[in-house]
Amino acid sequence: MNKARMILRYRPADRANHWLTAITFILVGLSGLALFHPSMFFLTNLFGGGPWTRILHPFIGLVMVVSFAGLALRFWRDNLMHAKDWRWLQQWRDVVGNREDSLPEADRYNAGQKMLFWVMIACLVTLLVSGFIIWQPYFTPAVGINVVRLAAVLHALAAFGLILGIIVHIYAAIWVKGSVGAMTRGYVTQAWARKHHLAWYRRVTGDNAVK
């Protein structure tokens, strides 16, 4: 890899943080599905059986939330929505048709990535709060049964939303060739940056002449 022709997109700490979040998401997702419905109870075998799955699930979830919080603190400014981002969303037909030249210039993240970022934060906050409420035997006795029931429903809905969001995230990363490499090696080509994130390319390279 000729780094003279590459741009650093993610530092080693960013990548380690991302993969820790990804690994804990897989573990908490599998353990959560195992506890969600009897048809998926066989997944508890991955965690040493039902009791261990129930014990480990909330603790792994806490690690995931803390890990994602590290990513959020790093990148929240890059995910703030601006006027051009709303125009980007309005041109969704160009997005689906892969006509990026017709779209407003994307900064470090495009509007779709930004929206997904905030949806994931909302889901994780909901999971965290509702998870504490339904966490037996520590916190559940302190609230009423109706609160517990509502928290259980919200927990399931937020988990469903988060899983859908991650599926979209993975699909988009595979769809846009070079995205996975950015999170494994840290670098992207200048051509990739110009094509997919032109405003970010201008900012990090100072090359304002390219169009």
URDAZI-V273448 format. One record per residue. N is the residue number from 1. PSI is psi in degrees with one decimal (999 if undefined). OMEGA is omega in whole degrees, -180 to 180 (* if undefined). Layout:
n:N psi:PSI omega:OMEGA
n:N psi:PSI omega:OMEGA
This chain:
n:1 psi:120.3 omega:179
n:2 psi:98.3 omega:-175
n:3 psi:-15.7 omega:177
n:4 psi:-23.7 omega:-179
n:5 psi:15.3 omega:-179
n:6 psi:163.1 omega:178
n:7 psi:132.6 omega:177
n:8 psi:121.5 omega:179
n:9 psi:-38.1 omega:-180
n:10 psi:127.7 omega:176
n:11 psi:162.6 omega:179
n:12 psi:-40.1 omega:180
n:13 psi:-37.4 omega:178
n:14 psi:-43.6 omega:-177
n:15 psi:-41.6 omega:178
n:16 psi:-41.4 omega:179
n:17 psi:-44.1 omega:180
n:18 psi:-46.7 omega:-175
n:19 psi:-30.0 omega:173
n:20 psi:-42.9 omega:177
n:21 psi:-42.8 omega:-179
n:22 psi:-44.0 omega:-179
n:23 psi:-45.3 omega:-180
n:24 psi:-32.3 omega:176
n:25 psi:-44.2 omega:179
n:26 psi:-45.2 omega:-179
n:27 psi:-44.5 omega:-179
n:28 psi:-30.4 omega:177
n:29 psi:-45.8 omega:179
n:30 psi:-43.4 omega:180
n:31 psi:-35.6 omega:178
n:32 psi:-41.9 omega:177
n:33 psi:-36.9 omega:179
n:34 psi:-35.1 omega:-179
n:35 psi:-14.1 omega:-174
n:36 psi:-40.4 omega:-175
n:37 psi:141.5 omega:-179
n:38 psi:-30.7 omega:-179
n:39 psi:-19.5 omega:-180
n:40 psi:13.1 omega:-178
n:41 psi:-22.8 omega:-180
n:42 psi:-21.8 omega:179
n:43 psi:-17.0 omega:178
n:44 psi:-19.9 omega:178
n:45 psi:-24.6 omega:179
n:46 psi:-18.8 omega:-174
n:47 psi:10.8 omega:178
n:48 psi:17.1 omega:178
n:49 psi:173.8 omega:-176
n:50 psi:-52.0 omega:-179
n:51 psi:-43.4 omega:180
n:52 psi:-35.6 omega:177
n:53 psi:-44.6 omega:180
n:54 psi:-35.8 omega:-180
n:55 psi:-45.3 omega:-172
n:56 psi:-33.2 omega:-174
n:57 psi:-52.6 omega:-178
n:58 psi:-32.8 omega:180
n:59 psi:-41.7 omega:175
n:60 psi:-38.2 omega:178
n:61 psi:-40.0 omega:178
n:62 psi:-41.2 omega:178
n:63 psi:-41.5 omega:179
n:64 psi:-45.3 omega:-179
n:65 psi:-44.4 omega:179
n:66 psi:-41.0 omega:179
n:67 psi:-44.6 omega:178
n:68 psi:-33.5 omega:177
n:69 psi:-35.7 omega:176
n:70 psi:-42.0 omega:177
n:71 psi:-41.6 omega:-179
n:72 psi:-40.8 omega:179
n:73 psi:-31.3 omega:179
n:74 psi:-39.4 omega:-165
n:75 psi:7.9 omega:-175
n:76 psi:-35.3 omega:180
n:77 psi:-36.6 omega:179
n:78 psi:-12.8 omega:-177
n:79 psi:10.3 omega:175
n:80 psi:137.5 omega:-179
n:81 psi:139.0 omega:177
n:82 psi:174.4 omega:-176
n:83 psi:-41.3 omega:-178
n:84 psi:-25.0 omega:178
n:85 psi:-38.6 omega:178
n:86 psi:-35.3 omega:175
n:87 psi:-37.9 omega:178
n:88 psi:-44.1 omega:179
n:89 psi:-37.4 omega:179
n:90 psi:-25.6 omega:180
n:91 psi:41.4 omega:-175
n:92 psi:-26.7 omega:178
n:93 psi:-36.5 omega:176
n:94 psi:-33.8 omega:178
n:95 psi:-50.3 omega:-179
n:96 psi:-35.9 omega:-180
n:97 psi:2.6 omega:178
n:98 psi:34.7 omega:178
n:99 psi:69.5 omega:-173
n:100 psi:-26.2 omega:180
n:101 psi:-20.9 omega:-180
n:102 psi:-8.3 omega:-175
n:103 psi:154.9 omega:172
n:104 psi:148.7 omega:-179
n:105 psi:129.9 omega:179
n:106 psi:141.2 omega:175
n:107 psi:-144.4 omega:-178
n:108 psi:-35.6 omega:176
n:109 psi:144.9 omega:176
n:110 psi:175.4 omega:-174
n:111 psi:-35.9 omega:178
n:112 psi:-43.4 omega:178
n:113 psi:-38.5 omega:180
n:114 psi:-44.4 omega:179
n:115 psi:-42.5 omega:179
n:116 psi:-39.2 omega:179
n:117 psi:-47.5 omega:-178
n:118 psi:-32.3 omega:175
n:119 psi:-42.0 omega:180
n:120 psi:-38.5 omega:177
n:121 psi:-45.2 omega:180
n:122 psi:-42.5 omega:179
n:123 psi:-41.6 omega:-178
n:124 psi:-38.2 omega:177
n:125 psi:-43.3 omega:178
n:126 psi:-42.7 omega:178
n:127 psi:-40.4 omega:-178
n:128 psi:-51.1 omega:-177
n:129 psi:-49.1 omega:-179
n:130 psi:-33.8 omega:179
n:131 psi:-40.5 omega:176
n:132 psi:-40.6 omega:-178
n:133 psi:-36.8 omega:-176
n:134 psi:11.0 omega:-177
n:135 psi:100.3 omega:177
n:136 psi:143.7 omega:-2
n:137 psi:16.4 omega:-168
n:138 psi:-49.9 omega:-170
n:139 psi:-26.2 omega:-176
n:140 psi:-41.4 omega:-179
n:141 psi:-16.7 omega:-177
n:142 psi:-8.6 omega:-178
n:143 psi:166.1 omega:-180
n:144 psi:161.8 omega:-177
n:145 psi:-34.7 omega:179
n:146 psi:-36.4 omega:177
n:147 psi:-41.1 omega:179
n:148 psi:-43.2 omega:180
n:149 psi:-43.9 omega:178
n:150 psi:-42.0 omega:-180
n:151 psi:-37.7 omega:180
n:152 psi:-41.2 omega:178
n:153 psi:-46.5 omega:179
n:154 psi:-37.1 omega:179
n:155 psi:-44.5 omega:180
n:156 psi:-42.8 omega:-179
n:157 psi:-42.6 omega:179
n:158 psi:-38.3 omega:177
n:159 psi:-43.0 omega:178
n:160 psi:-44.5 omega:179
n:161 psi:-40.7 omega:180
n:162 psi:-42.6 omega:178
n:163 psi:-43.8 omega:177
n:164 psi:-42.3 omega:179
n:165 psi:-41.5 omega:179
n:166 psi:-37.5 omega:177
n:167 psi:-44.6 omega:177
n:168 psi:-42.0 omega:179
n:169 psi:-46.2 omega:-180
n:170 psi:-43.6 omega:180
n:171 psi:-44.7 omega:-179
n:172 psi:-37.9 omega:180
n:173 psi:-36.8 omega:178
n:174 psi:-37.6 omega:-178
n:175 psi:-44.8 omega:180
n:176 psi:96.3 omega:-176
n:177 psi:130.6 omega:-179
n:178 psi:-17.5 omega:-178
n:179 psi:-41.4 omega:180
n:180 psi:-42.0 omega:178
n:181 psi:-33.3 omega:179
n:182 psi:-34.0 omega:-178
n:183 psi:-6.6 omega:175
n:184 psi:-41.8 omega:-179
n:185 psi:-23.4 omega:178
n:186 psi:-18.7 omega:-175
n:187 psi:153.5 omega:172
n:188 psi:158.5 omega:178
n:189 psi:156.4 omega:177
n:190 psi:-36.1 omega:179
n:191 psi:-40.7 omega:178
n:192 psi:-45.3 omega:-178
n:193 psi:-41.9 omega:180
n:194 psi:-38.7 omega:-176
n:195 psi:-43.1 omega:-171
n:196 psi:-24.6 omega:-175
n:197 psi:64.3 omega:-172
n:198 psi:-41.7 omega:-180
n:199 psi:-39.2 omega:177
n:200 psi:-40.7 omega:178
n:201 psi:-46.0 omega:179
n:202 psi:-41.5 omega:-175
n:203 psi:-41.9 omega:-175
n:204 psi:-22.4 omega:-179
n:205 psi:-19.7 omega:-176
n:206 psi:9.6 omega:-179
n:207 psi:93.2 omega:-178
n:208 psi:-0.7 omega:-177
n:209 psi:-27.7 omega:-177
n:210 psi:143.9 omega:179
n:211 psi:999 omega:*
